[in-house]
Amino acid sequence: MLAVVMAVLTPHVLRTESTWQAAAWLFMLAATLTGIAALIRAELLLRRLERRPDSDVPGT
């Protein structure tokens, strides 16, 4: 949700703010998107680990 709001507001920020403030805004947007991607990746890895059968248990 935060990334969507930031993406929607980006054109306004780039038009109205100074160069340094716009650069900081873009940096925060990139960091937010990177954080969301990391959380999604971690969730996918955890789901894959939960589905993997235990190889330590010998088959009977």
mmCIF file of the N, C-alpha and C atoms, coordinates in Angstrom:
data_MODEL
# 
_entry.id   MODEL 
# 
loop_
_atom_site.group_PDB 
_atom_site.id 
_atom_site.type_symbol 
_atom_site.label_atom_id 
_atom_site.label_alt_id 
_atom_site.label_comp_id 
_atom_site.label_asym_id 
_atom_site.label_entity_id 
_atom_site.label_seq_id 
_atom_site.pdbx_PDB_ins_code 
_atom_site.Cartn_x 
_atom_site.Cartn_y 
_atom_site.Cartn_z 
_atom_site.occupancy 
_atom_site.B_iso_or_equiv 
_atom_site.pdbx_formal_charge 
_atom_site.auth_seq_id 
_atom_site.auth_comp_id 
_atom_site.auth_asym_id 
_atom_site.auth_atom_id 
_atom_site.pdbx_PDB_model_num 
ATOM 1   N N  . MET A 1 1  ? 0.828  -1.189  0.000   1.00 0.00 ? 1  MET A N  1 
ATOM 2   C CA . MET A 1 1  ? 0.000  0.000   0.000   1.00 0.00 ? 1  MET A CA 1 
ATOM 3   C C  . MET A 1 1  ? 0.868  1.246   0.000   1.00 0.00 ? 1  MET A C  1 
ATOM 4   N N  . LEU A 1 2  ? 1.904  1.247   0.833   1.00 0.00 ? 2  LEU A N  1 
ATOM 5   C CA . LEU A 1 2  ? 2.794  2.405   0.896   1.00 0.00 ? 2  LEU A CA 1 
ATOM 6   C C  . LEU A 1 2  ? 3.474  2.649   -0.447  1.00 0.00 ? 2  LEU A C  1 
ATOM 7   N N  . ALA A 1 3  ? 3.930  1.585   -1.087  1.00 0.00 ? 3  ALA A N  1 
ATOM 8   C CA . ALA A 1 3  ? 4.600  1.738   -2.378  1.00 0.00 ? 3  ALA A CA 1 
ATOM 9   C C  . ALA A 1 3  ? 3.647  2.288   -3.437  1.00 0.00 ? 3  ALA A C  1 
ATOM 10  N N  . VAL A 1 4  ? 2.401  1.872   -3.398  1.00 0.00 ? 4  VAL A N  1 
ATOM 11  C CA . VAL A 1 4  ? 1.420  2.366   -4.362  1.00 0.00 ? 4  VAL A CA 1 
ATOM 12  C C  . VAL A 1 4  ? 1.171  3.858   -4.149  1.00 0.00 ? 4  VAL A C  1 
ATOM 13  N N  . VAL A 1 5  ? 0.995  4.273   -2.905  1.00 0.00 ? 5  VAL A N  1 
ATOM 14  C CA . VAL A 1 5  ? 0.786  5.689   -2.603  1.00 0.00 ? 5  VAL A CA 1 
ATOM 15  C C  . VAL A 1 5  ? 2.001  6.503   -3.037  1.00 0.00 ? 5  VAL A C  1 
ATOM 16  N N  . MET A 1 6  ? 3.182  5.990   -2.740  1.00 0.00 ? 6  MET A N  1 
ATOM 17  C CA . MET A 1 6  ? 4.395  6.716   -3.131  1.00 0.00 ? 6  MET A CA 1 
ATOM 18  C C  . MET A 1 6  ? 4.511  6.810   -4.649  1.00 0.00 ? 6  MET A C  1 
ATOM 19  N N  . ALA A 1 7  ? 4.195  5.735   -5.350  1.00 0.00 ? 7  ALA A N  1 
ATOM 20  C CA . ALA A 1 7  ? 4.279  5.752   -6.809  1.00 0.00 ? 7  ALA A CA 1 
ATOM 21  C C  . ALA A 1 7  ? 3.282  6.744   -7.405  1.00 0.00 ? 7  ALA A C  1 
ATOM 22  N N  . VAL A 1 8  ? 2.092  6.821   -6.818  1.00 0.00 ? 8  VAL A N  1 
ATOM 23  C CA . VAL A 1 8  ? 1.081  7.759   -7.305  1.00 0.00 ? 8  VAL A CA 1 
ATOM 24  C C  . VAL A 1 8  ? 1.520  9.204   -7.062  1.00 0.00 ? 8  VAL A C  1 
ATOM 25  N N  . LEU A 1 9  ? 2.147  9.451   -5.937  1.00 0.00 ? 9  LEU A N  1 
ATOM 26  C CA . LEU A 1 9  ? 2.559  10.811  -5.600  1.00 0.00 ? 9  LEU A CA 1 
ATOM 27  C C  . LEU A 1 9  ? 3.882  11.235  -6.245  1.00 0.00 ? 9  LEU A C  1 
ATOM 28  N N  . THR A 1 10 ? 4.611  10.315  -6.824  1.00 0.00 ? 10 THR A N  1 
ATOM 29  C CA . THR A 1 10 ? 5.927  10.622  -7.391  1.00 0.00 ? 10 THR A CA 1 
ATOM 30  C C  . THR A 1 10 ? 5.895  11.739  -8.436  1.00 0.00 ? 10 THR A C  1 
ATOM 31  N N  . PRO A 1 11 ? 5.001  11.735  -9.402  1.00 0.00 ? 11 PRO A N  1 
ATOM 32  C CA . PRO A 1 11 ? 5.008  12.847  -10.373 1.00 0.00 ? 11 PRO A CA 1 
ATOM 33  C C  . PRO A 1 11 ? 4.834  14.215  -9.712  1.00 0.00 ? 11 PRO A C  1 
ATOM 34  N N  . HIS A 1 12 ? 3.970  14.294  -8.710  1.00 0.00 ? 12 HIS A N  1 
ATOM 35  C CA . HIS A 1 12 ? 3.763  15.558  -8.000  1.00 0.00 ? 12 HIS A CA 1 
ATOM 36  C C  . HIS A 1 12 ? 5.043  15.983  -7.274  1.00 0.00 ? 12 HIS A C  1 
ATOM 37  N N  . VAL A 1 13 ? 5.679  15.026  -6.610  1.00 0.00 ? 13 VAL A N  1 
ATOM 38  C CA . VAL A 1 13 ? 6.902  15.332  -5.869  1.00 0.00 ? 13 VAL A CA 1 
ATOM 39  C C  . VAL A 1 13 ? 7.996  15.792  -6.821  1.00 0.00 ? 13 VAL A C  1 
ATOM 40  N N  . LEU A 1 14 ? 8.126  15.123  -7.954  1.00 0.00 ? 14 LEU A N  1 
ATOM 41  C CA . LEU A 1 14 ? 9.182  15.502  -8.904  1.00 0.00 ? 14 LEU A CA 1 
ATOM 42  C C  . LEU A 1 14 ? 8.943  16.891  -9.493  1.00 0.00 ? 14 LEU A C  1 
ATOM 43  N N  . ARG A 1 15 ? 7.686  17.302  -9.635  1.00 0.00 ? 15 ARG A N  1 
ATOM 44  C CA . ARG A 1 15 ? 7.375  18.627  -10.179 1.00 0.00 ? 15 ARG A CA 1 
ATOM 45  C C  . ARG A 1 15 ? 7.553  19.733  -9.165  1.00 0.00 ? 15 ARG A C  1 
ATOM 46  N N  . THR A 1 16 ? 7.230  19.467  -7.896  1.00 0.00 ? 16 THR A N  1 
ATOM 47  C CA . THR A 1 16 ? 7.133  20.552  -6.925  1.00 0.00 ? 16 THR A CA 1 
ATOM 48  C C  . THR A 1 16 ? 8.308  20.660  -5.962  1.00 0.00 ? 16 THR A C  1 
ATOM 49  N N  . GLU A 1 17 ? 9.058  19.624  -5.784  1.00 0.00 ? 17 GLU A N  1 
ATOM 50  C CA . GLU A 1 17 ? 10.128 19.650  -4.785  1.00 0.00 ? 17 GLU A CA 1 
ATOM 51  C C  . GLU A 1 17 ? 11.473 19.946  -5.429  1.00 0.00 ? 17 GLU A C  1 
ATOM 52  N N  . SER A 1 18 ? 12.440 20.277  -4.584  1.00 0.00 ? 18 SER A N  1 
ATOM 53  C CA . SER A 1 18 ? 13.788 20.543  -5.080  1.00 0.00 ? 18 SER A CA 1 
ATOM 54  C C  . SER A 1 18 ? 14.436 19.237  -5.542  1.00 0.00 ? 18 SER A C  1 
ATOM 55  N N  . THR A 1 19 ? 15.546 19.369  -6.195  1.00 0.00 ? 19 THR A N  1 
ATOM 56  C CA . THR A 1 19 ? 16.245 18.195  -6.728  1.00 0.00 ? 19 THR A CA 1 
ATOM 57  C C  . THR A 1 19 ? 16.630 17.229  -5.618  1.00 0.00 ? 19 THR A C  1 
ATOM 58  N N  . TRP A 1 20 ? 17.144 17.761  -4.506  1.00 0.00 ? 20 TRP A N  1 
ATOM 59  C CA . TRP A 1 20 ? 17.563 16.887  -3.412  1.00 0.00 ? 20 TRP A CA 1 
ATOM 60  C C  . TRP A 1 20 ? 16.378 16.179  -2.771  1.00 0.00 ? 20 TRP A C  1 
ATOM 61  N N  . GLN A 1 21 ? 15.275 16.896  -2.617  1.00 0.00 ? 21 GLN A N  1 
ATOM 62  C CA . GLN A 1 21 ? 14.093 16.263  -2.036  1.00 0.00 ? 21 GLN A CA 1 
ATOM 63  C C  . GLN A 1 21 ? 13.511 15.217  -2.982  1.00 0.00 ? 21 GLN A C  1 
ATOM 64  N N  . ALA A 1 22 ? 13.542 15.505  -4.278  1.00 0.00 ? 22 ALA A N  1 
ATOM 65  C CA . ALA A 1 22 ? 13.056 14.530  -5.254  1.00 0.00 ? 22 ALA A CA 1 
ATOM 66  C C  . ALA A 1 22 ? 13.951 13.299  -5.275  1.00 0.00 ? 22 ALA A C  1 
ATOM 67  N N  . ALA A 1 23 ? 15.256 13.507  -5.178  1.00 0.00 ? 23 ALA A N  1 
ATOM 68  C CA . ALA A 1 23 ? 16.184 12.374  -5.148  1.00 0.00 ? 23 ALA A CA 1 
ATOM 69  C C  . ALA A 1 23 ? 15.952 11.526  -3.894  1.00 0.00 ? 23 ALA A C  1 
ATOM 70  N N  . ALA A 1 24 ? 15.730 12.181  -2.769  1.00 0.00 ? 24 ALA A N  1 
ATOM 71  C CA . ALA A 1 24 ? 15.451 11.451  -1.526  1.00 0.00 ? 24 ALA A CA 1 
ATOM 72  C C  . ALA A 1 24 ? 14.144 10.665  -1.647  1.00 0.00 ? 24 ALA A C  1 
ATOM 73  N N  . TRP A 1 25 ? 13.145 11.267  -2.276  1.00 0.00 ? 25 TRP A N  1 
ATOM 74  C CA . TRP A 1 25 ? 11.859 10.594  -2.490  1.00 0.00 ? 25 TRP A CA 1 
ATOM 75  C C  . TRP A 1 25 ? 12.050 9.334   -3.339  1.00 0.00 ? 25 TRP A C  1 
ATOM 76  N N  . LEU A 1 26 ? 12.796 9.464   -4.431  1.00 0.00 ? 26 LEU A N  1 
ATOM 77  C CA . LEU A 1 26 ? 13.030 8.314   -5.304  1.00 0.00 ? 26 LEU A CA 1 
ATOM 78  C C  . LEU A 1 26 ? 13.820 7.230   -4.584  1.00 0.00 ? 26 LEU A C  1 
ATOM 79  N N  . PHE A 1 27 ? 14.760 7.636   -3.742  1.00 0.00 ? 27 PHE A N  1 
ATOM 80  C CA . PHE A 1 27 ? 15.525 6.671   -2.953  1.00 0.00 ? 27 PHE A CA 1 
ATOM 81  C C  . PHE A 1 27 ? 14.597 5.919   -1.997  1.00 0.00 ? 27 PHE A C  1 
ATOM 82  N N  . MET A 1 28 ? 13.706 6.642   -1.324  1.00 0.00 ? 28 MET A N  1 
ATOM 83  C CA . MET A 1 28 ? 12.763 5.992   -0.407  1.00 0.00 ? 28 MET A CA 1 
ATOM 84  C C  . MET A 1 28 ? 11.815 5.068   -1.163  1.00 0.00 ? 28 MET A C  1 
ATOM 85  N N  . LEU A 1 29 ? 11.386 5.476   -2.352  1.00 0.00 ? 29 LEU A N  1 
ATOM 86  C CA . LEU A 1 29 ? 10.517 4.619   -3.165  1.00 0.00 ? 29 LEU A CA 1 
ATOM 87  C C  . LEU A 1 29 ? 11.237 3.338   -3.554  1.00 0.00 ? 29 LEU A C  1 
ATOM 88  N N  . ALA A 1 30 ? 12.488 3.459   -3.987  1.00 0.00 ? 30 ALA A N  1 
ATOM 89  C CA . ALA A 1 30 ? 13.269 2.278   -4.356  1.00 0.00 ? 30 ALA A CA 1 
ATOM 90  C C  . ALA A 1 30 ? 13.495 1.368   -3.146  1.00 0.00 ? 30 ALA A C  1 
ATOM 91  N N  . ALA A 1 31 ? 13.768 1.959   -1.991  1.00 0.00 ? 31 ALA A N  1 
ATOM 92  C CA . ALA A 1 31 ? 13.977 1.160   -0.779  1.00 0.00 ? 31 ALA A CA 1 
ATOM 93  C C  . ALA A 1 31 ? 12.696 0.436   -0.372  1.00 0.00 ? 31 ALA A C  1 
ATOM 94  N N  . THR A 1 32 ? 11.559 1.105   -0.519  1.00 0.00 ? 32 THR A N  1 
ATOM 95  C CA . THR A 1 32 ? 10.277 0.483   -0.197  1.00 0.00 ? 32 THR A CA 1 
ATOM 96  C C  . THR A 1 32 ? 10.000 -0.698  -1.115  1.00 0.00 ? 32 THR A C  1 
ATOM 97  N N  . LEU A 1 33 ? 10.216 -0.501  -2.402  1.00 0.00 ? 33 LEU A N  1 
ATOM 98  C CA . LEU A 1 33 ? 9.990  -1.588  -3.360  1.00 0.00 ? 33 LEU A CA 1 
ATOM 99  C C  . LEU A 1 33 ? 10.951 -2.746  -3.124  1.00 0.00 ? 33 LEU A C  1 
ATOM 100 N N  . THR A 1 34 ? 12.196 -2.438  -2.792  1.00 0.00 ? 34 THR A N  1 
ATOM 101 C CA . THR A 1 34 ? 13.172 -3.488  -2.495  1.00 0.00 ? 34 THR A CA 1 
ATOM 102 C C  . THR A 1 34 ? 12.766 -4.267  -1.246  1.00 0.00 ? 34 THR A C  1 
ATOM 103 N N  . GLY A 1 35 ? 12.294 -3.574  -0.235  1.00 0.00 ? 35 GLY A N  1 
ATOM 104 C CA . GLY A 1 35 ? 11.840 -4.238  0.988   1.00 0.00 ? 35 GLY A CA 1 
ATOM 105 C C  . GLY A 1 35 ? 10.654 -5.147  0.735   1.00 0.00 ? 35 GLY A C  1 
ATOM 106 N N  . ILE A 1 36 ? 9.712  -4.675  -0.072  1.00 0.00 ? 36 ILE A N  1 
ATOM 107 C CA . ILE A 1 36 ? 8.551  -5.501  -0.405  1.00 0.00 ? 36 ILE A CA 1 
ATOM 108 C C  . ILE A 1 36 ? 8.991  -6.734  -1.188  1.00 0.00 ? 36 ILE A C  1 
ATOM 109 N N  . ALA A 1 37 ? 9.906  -6.554  -2.136  1.00 0.00 ? 37 ALA A N  1 
ATOM 110 C CA . ALA A 1 37 ? 10.400 -7.696  -2.907  1.00 0.00 ? 37 ALA A CA 1 
ATOM 111 C C  . ALA A 1 37 ? 11.114 -8.702  -2.002  1.00 0.00 ? 37 ALA A C  1 
ATOM 112 N N  . ALA A 1 38 ? 11.867 -8.209  -1.024  1.00 0.00 ? 38 ALA A N  1 
ATOM 113 C CA . ALA A 1 38 ? 12.561 -9.111  -0.100  1.00 0.00 ? 38 ALA A CA 1 
ATOM 114 C C  . ALA A 1 38 ? 11.562 -9.892  0.747   1.00 0.00 ? 38 ALA A C  1 
ATOM 115 N N  . LEU A 1 39 ? 10.500 -9.231  1.196   1.00 0.00 ? 39 LEU A N  1 
ATOM 116 C CA . LEU A 1 39 ? 9.487  -9.935  1.985   1.00 0.00 ? 39 LEU A CA 1 
ATOM 117 C C  . LEU A 1 39 ? 8.766  -10.995 1.163   1.00 0.00 ? 39 LEU A C  1 
ATOM 118 N N  . ILE A 1 40 ? 8.454  -10.674 -0.076  1.00 0.00 ? 40 ILE A N  1 
ATOM 119 C CA . ILE A 1 40 ? 7.806  -11.655 -0.958  1.00 0.00 ? 40 ILE A CA 1 
ATOM 120 C C  . ILE A 1 40 ? 8.727  -12.836 -1.192  1.00 0.00 ? 40 ILE A C  1 
ATOM 121 N N  . ARG A 1 41 ? 9.996  -12.554 -1.438  1.00 0.00 ? 41 ARG A N  1 
ATOM 122 C CA . ARG A 1 41 ? 10.974 -13.632 -1.668  1.00 0.00 ? 41 ARG A CA 1 
ATOM 123 C C  . ARG A 1 41 ? 11.106 -14.526 -0.435  1.00 0.00 ? 41 ARG A C  1 
ATOM 124 N N  . ALA A 1 42 ? 11.157 -13.916 0.738   1.00 0.00 ? 42 ALA A N  1 
ATOM 125 C CA . ALA A 1 42 ? 11.267 -14.698 1.970   1.00 0.00 ? 42 ALA A CA 1 
ATOM 126 C C  . ALA A 1 42 ? 10.034 -15.570 2.162   1.00 0.00 ? 42 ALA A C  1 
ATOM 127 N N  . GLU A 1 43 ? 8.867  -15.023 1.879   1.00 0.00 ? 43 GLU A N  1 
ATOM 128 C CA . GLU A 1 43 ? 7.633  -15.803 2.000   1.00 0.00 ? 43 GLU A CA 1 
ATOM 129 C C  . GLU A 1 43 ? 7.647  -16.998 1.053   1.00 0.00 ? 43 GLU A C  1 
ATOM 130 N N  . LEU A 1 44 ? 8.087  -16.787 -0.169  1.00 0.00 ? 44 LEU A N  1 
ATOM 131 C CA . LEU A 1 44 ? 8.148  -17.893 -1.130  1.00 0.00 ? 44 LEU A CA 1 
ATOM 132 C C  . LEU A 1 44 ? 9.147  -18.959 -0.694  1.00 0.00 ? 44 LEU A C  1 
ATOM 133 N N  . LEU A 1 45 ? 10.284 -18.533 -0.160  1.00 0.00 ? 45 LEU A N  1 
ATOM 134 C CA . LEU A 1 45 ? 11.270 -19.502 0.325   1.00 0.00 ? 45 LEU A CA 1 
ATOM 135 C C  . LEU A 1 45 ? 10.730 -20.303 1.509   1.00 0.00 ? 45 LEU A C  1 
ATOM 136 N N  . LEU A 1 46 ? 10.036 -19.630 2.417   1.00 0.00 ? 46 LEU A N  1 
ATOM 137 C CA . LEU A 1 46 ? 9.470  -20.338 3.568   1.00 0.00 ? 46 LEU A CA 1 
ATOM 138 C C  . LEU A 1 46 ? 8.409  -21.340 3.131   1.00 0.00 ? 46 LEU A C  1 
ATOM 139 N N  . ARG A 1 47 ? 7.595  -20.965 2.180   1.00 0.00 ? 47 ARG A N  1 
ATOM 140 C CA . ARG A 1 47 ? 6.574  -21.899 1.692   1.00 0.00 ? 47 ARG A CA 1 
ATOM 141 C C  . ARG A 1 47 ? 7.216  -23.111 1.034   1.00 0.00 ? 47 ARG A C  1 
ATOM 142 N N  . ARG A 1 48 ? 8.299  -22.871 0.294   1.00 0.00 ? 48 ARG A N  1 
ATOM 143 C CA . ARG A 1 48 ? 8.967  -23.994 -0.366  1.00 0.00 ? 48 ARG A CA 1 
ATOM 144 C C  . ARG A 1 48 ? 9.604  -24.919 0.669   1.00 0.00 ? 48 ARG A C  1 
ATOM 145 N N  . LEU A 1 49 ? 10.163 -24.349 1.738   1.00 0.00 ? 49 LEU A N  1 
ATOM 146 C CA . LEU A 1 49 ? 10.755 -25.181 2.787   1.00 0.00 ? 49 LEU A CA 1 
ATOM 147 C C  . LEU A 1 49 ? 9.694  -25.999 3.512   1.00 0.00 ? 49 LEU A C  1 
ATOM 148 N N  . GLU A 1 50 ? 8.515  -25.430 3.711   1.00 0.00 ? 50 GLU A N  1 
ATOM 149 C CA . GLU A 1 50 ? 7.447  -26.156 4.399   1.00 0.00 ? 50 GLU A CA 1 
ATOM 150 C C  . GLU A 1 50 ? 6.938  -27.317 3.564   1.00 0.00 ? 50 GLU A C  1 
ATOM 151 N N  . ARG A 1 51 ? 6.975  -27.199 2.249   1.00 0.00 ? 51 ARG A N  1 
ATOM 152 C CA . ARG A 1 51 ? 6.475  -28.260 1.365   1.00 0.00 ? 51 ARG A CA 1 
ATOM 153 C C  . ARG A 1 51 ? 7.491  -29.359 1.161   1.00 0.00 ? 51 ARG A C  1 
ATOM 154 N N  . ARG A 1 52 ? 8.774  -29.090 1.388   1.00 0.00 ? 52 ARG A N  1 
ATOM 155 C CA . ARG A 1 52 ? 9.827  -30.072 1.151   1.00 0.00 ? 52 ARG A CA 1 
ATOM 156 C C  . ARG A 1 52 ? 9.700  -31.204 2.170   1.00 0.00 ? 52 ARG A C  1 
ATOM 157 N N  . PRO A 1 53 ? 9.685  -32.437 1.698   1.00 0.00 ? 53 PRO A N  1 
ATOM 158 C CA . PRO A 1 53 ? 9.617  -33.575 2.644   1.00 0.00 ? 53 PRO A CA 1 
ATOM 159 C C  . PRO A 1 53 ? 10.927 -33.688 3.405   1.00 0.00 ? 53 PRO A C  1 
ATOM 160 N N  . ASP A 1 54 ? 10.821 -34.197 4.633   1.00 0.00 ? 54 ASP A N  1 
ATOM 161 C CA . ASP A 1 54 ? 12.022 -34.380 5.454   1.00 0.00 ? 54 ASP A CA 1 
ATOM 162 C C  . ASP A 1 54 ? 12.864 -35.509 4.878   1.00 0.00 ? 54 ASP A C  1 
ATOM 163 N N  . SER A 1 55 ? 14.083 -35.149 4.495   1.00 0.00 ? 55 SER A N  1 
ATOM 164 C CA . SER A 1 55 ? 14.975 -36.176 3.928   1.00 0.00 ? 55 SER A CA 1 
ATOM 165 C C  . SER A 1 55 ? 15.741 -36.917 5.025   1.00 0.00 ? 55 SER A C  1 
ATOM 166 N N  . ASP A 1 56 ? 15.657 -36.397 6.295   1.00 0.00 ? 56 ASP A N  1 
ATOM 167 C CA . ASP A 1 56 ? 16.365 -37.049 7.393   1.00 0.00 ? 56 ASP A CA 1 
ATOM 168 C C  . ASP A 1 56 ? 15.625 -38.283 7.897   1.00 0.00 ? 56 ASP A C  1 
ATOM 169 N N  . VAL A 1 57 ? 14.344 -38.347 7.657   1.00 0.00 ? 57 VAL A N  1 
ATOM 170 C CA . VAL A 1 57 ? 13.548 -39.472 8.145   1.00 0.00 ? 57 VAL A CA 1 
ATOM 171 C C  . VAL A 1 57 ? 13.665 -40.613 7.138   1.00 0.00 ? 57 VAL A C  1 
ATOM 172 N N  . PRO A 1 58 ? 14.172 -41.773 7.575   1.00 0.00 ? 58 PRO A N  1 
ATOM 173 C CA . PRO A 1 58 ? 14.289 -42.896 6.640   1.00 0.00 ? 58 PRO A CA 1 
ATOM 174 C C  . PRO A 1 58 ? 12.922 -43.452 6.248   1.00 0.00 ? 58 PRO A C  1 
ATOM 175 N N  . GLY A 1 59 ? 12.796 -43.828 5.024   1.00 0.00 ? 59 GLY A N  1 
ATOM 176 C CA . GLY A 1 59 ? 11.529 -44.393 4.549   1.00 0.00 ? 59 GLY A CA 1 
ATOM 177 C C  . GLY A 1 59 ? 11.332 -45.801 5.049   1.00 0.00 ? 59 GLY A C  1 
ATOM 178 N N  . THR A 1 60 ? 10.101 -46.134 5.409   1.00 0.00 ? 60 THR A N  1 
ATOM 179 C CA . THR A 1 60 ? 9.824  -47.490 5.913   1.00 0.00 ? 60 THR A CA 1 
ATOM 180 C C  . THR A 1 60 ? 8.884  -48.213 4.974   1.00 0.00 ? 60 THR A C  1 
# 
